Amino acid sequence: MADPYPPGQPNAAAERVIRIQDLHLSFGSNHVIRGFSLDLHRGENVMVLGRSGSGKSVLIKCIVRLLRPDSGRIEVLGQDMLALDQDALDHLRVKIGFLFQSSALYDSMTVQENLEFPLRRHWIATTPGEADALVGEVLAAVGLSETRNLYPSELSGGMKRRIGLARTLILKPEIVLYDEPTTGLDPITGKEIVELILDLQRRYNTSSIIISHDLHVAKLAANRIAVLHGGRNYLEGTYEELRRSEDELMKRFFVFM
Amino acid sequence: MAGKGESGFRAVLTEVGEIAEFTGRFFRNAFHPRFEWRELIRQCTVNGALTFPLVGITAFIMGLVLTVQSRPTLARFGAESMLPAMVAISMVREIAPVITALICAGKIGSSMGAELGSMRVTEQIDAMEVSGTNPFRYLAVTRIWSIILMLPVLVVLADGISIWASWIGVNLRDTVSWELFYRQVFDSLEYSDLIPAFIKSFFFGLAIGVVGCYKGFTTKKGTEGVGRSAHSAVVVASLLIFILDLLVVQITDLLGFT
């Protein structure tokens, strides 16, 4: 199947699924996000690149309202995230997948139970047979069909990330937010995770925001890159545009590439 | 030093305010139409059935010890026949509710603090939230309800076991039939003994559940924070149990339940 949105070609005509406008967030005197703005279009992979501690994870948590910004506007699938009541927010969150850096698997549940949990919560599978089939489908998609009865503590870092991805995708979200998907993994496993992300994006037709400082991820997965620096969207472009940029910060970022 | 004391006092006041806010949040969500029945039943099993052996053994020992230790004093005044009534009233009014609540604070409160704290620091609560499940309703409301509902049941069972143990204690020296002992116990007990004790056990349950869940939900600083949450859940809940007990005694005294 052809890539609906090949790298390097921002698709402004496609429907906008996320719009972030003039976002501000402080923790005490630490003004982390200072007027950040970004759009994500359907089928697009946007990567937010930034140094450690630049506020990337804070930004992604604002999008799903795990953190509430001080000011600004976040629109997801046409709805104002900051104005929704709890029930409407829970309803909208089903359409947004979130892969945590730590995978955040429920450690008292087996892989099967981890994957069934969101299905049972949202009445997506009403019979054990249906749930079993859906779990089998996503486990096959991430290549870990044999792990059903294992607990998270029995999985390697890469396997946890894959199961985290499977749990994210089992609800068939329209948007997926990835928080440092390759951090802490060896380069081979990291590349496998990126390939898996791209494969699943094609298969499930998702739009994604990927938070990372890993330029290999940027090169392989991002259609567009937004550089988060000083709390703002410092620079935006394709991987090649940023690599060729004369900006000092970009030169420092790409020094090993 | 004054500054340190002042900031400590402010931290205590802040925590009291946050626990009050957490309690308010519980009541706002406690009767939500989409109630987590399955999780409530699971929590009732964990918090009720699995705590019963510990409560039962403690109640048995308390009933037996109280009987054996009270007998010589009552015998000195020729009031040995008052032993069943004395043990029953002491256990039902005060000892069984408070001891059961303290056991539950130690076992259930600490496990709530540790389990939810561990889920908090490993982002499992955040993962639940972003998947569209309200973690407060799913994790906190069900746990708080389970202990509110199970504690009075455990108290009633502890009452029964301690009275039975008292009968065994009496029979270590004398021979008294269960029927006679039972009649003496129930002749001495009045509704004014039972009702306040039963009602206060609901409040003890609320205190244990709210503090355990609050500590778990607000855990910070990794594994060290998990340990601190478990420990402080027990300390704060135990303190609240004594404060509530004192308040209930004062209120029932004012209402004439003495």
HADDOCK unambig.tbl for C-alpha pairs under 7 A between the chains (distance, minus, plus):
assign (segid A and resid 64 and name CA) (segid B and resid 130 and name CA) 6.61 0.50 0.50
assign (segid A and resid 90 and name CA) (segid B and resid 132 and name CA) 4.11 0.50 0.50
assign (segid A and resid 90 and name CA) (segid B and resid 133 and name CA) 6.41 0.50 0.50
assign (segid A and resid 91 and name CA) (segid B and resid 132 and name CA) 6.12 0.50 0.50
assign (segid A and resid 93 and name CA) (segid B and resid 130 and name CA) 5.77 0.50 0.50
assign (segid A and resid 93 and name CA) (segid B and resid 131 and name CA) 5.96 0.50 0.50
assign (segid A and resid 93 and name CA) (segid B and resid 132 and name CA) 5.04 0.50 0.50
assign (segid A and resid 94 and name CA) (segid B and resid 131 and name CA) 5.57 0.50 0.50
assign (segid A and resid 94 and name CA) (segid B and resid 132 and name CA) 5.26 0.50 0.50
assign (segid A and resid 98 and name CA) (segid B and resid 130 and name CA) 6.83 0.50 0.50
assign (segid A and resid 104 and name CA) (segid B and resid 122 and name CA) 6.02 0.50 0.50
assign (segid A and resid 104 and name CA) (segid B and resid 123 and name CA) 5.37 0.50 0.50
assign (segid A and resid 104 and name CA) (segid B and resid 124 and name CA) 4.91 0.50 0.50
assign (segid A and resid 104 and name CA) (segid B and resid 127 and name CA) 6.25 0.50 0.50
assign (segid A and resid 105 and name CA) (segid B and resid 124 and name CA) 6.40 0.50 0.50
assign (segid A and resid 106 and name CA) (segid B and resid 124 and name CA) 6.01 0.50 0.50
assign (segid A and resid 118 and name CA) (segid B and resid 131 and name CA) 6.79 0.50 0.50
assign (segid A and resid 121 and name CA) (segid B and resid 133 and name CA) 6.94 0.50 0.50
